[in-house]
Every structure is written in C-alpha cells, then in structure tokens.
C-alpha cells in the first residue's frame, strides 16, 4: 500500500485550530516540509496520491462511521487548492 504522507500530516494540520497551527515551531516545520513535498510531485503523482488518500482515509467506512463525508473532502481539497495556508 502506498504511503499517504504528506497528506496525512497536512490533514492533521488542516484540522488544527489556528492557535495550534501557528504556535508551534514543530508544526510549522512539518507544514513547510509537507508543502515542499507536494510541490515536488509531478501533477500525475499529486493527482494519484491525493486521490488515493481521499479514498482510503477520508471516505473509508471508518471515516463515514465517524460522520465524515464528501463535505469534509471538499473543504480539505479547497484548502489544498488554495496553497495549504
């Protein structure tokens, strides 16, 4: 199975409050590293890895059982498309 990094970390960062996100140097370094990794992917690699992450993690049966769904995916994808800031 393909690793879902950096998407797993980016989702965790996305779900943080602004205070959590911007108060920690460790989170800031992780965020910058993940954004850099995504930027280094080809468009095909980015499309495939993000699609698989969404399918396997965000739309899994477990996620659906936790009341997650397509609206969470859309919100996360909007954040990703907006530069992950």
Secondary structure, 3 states (H helix, E strand, C coil): CCCCCCHHHHHHHHCCCHHHHHHCHHHHHHHHHHHHHHHHCCHHHHHHHHHHHHHHHHCCHHHHHCCCCHHHHHHHHHHHHCCCC
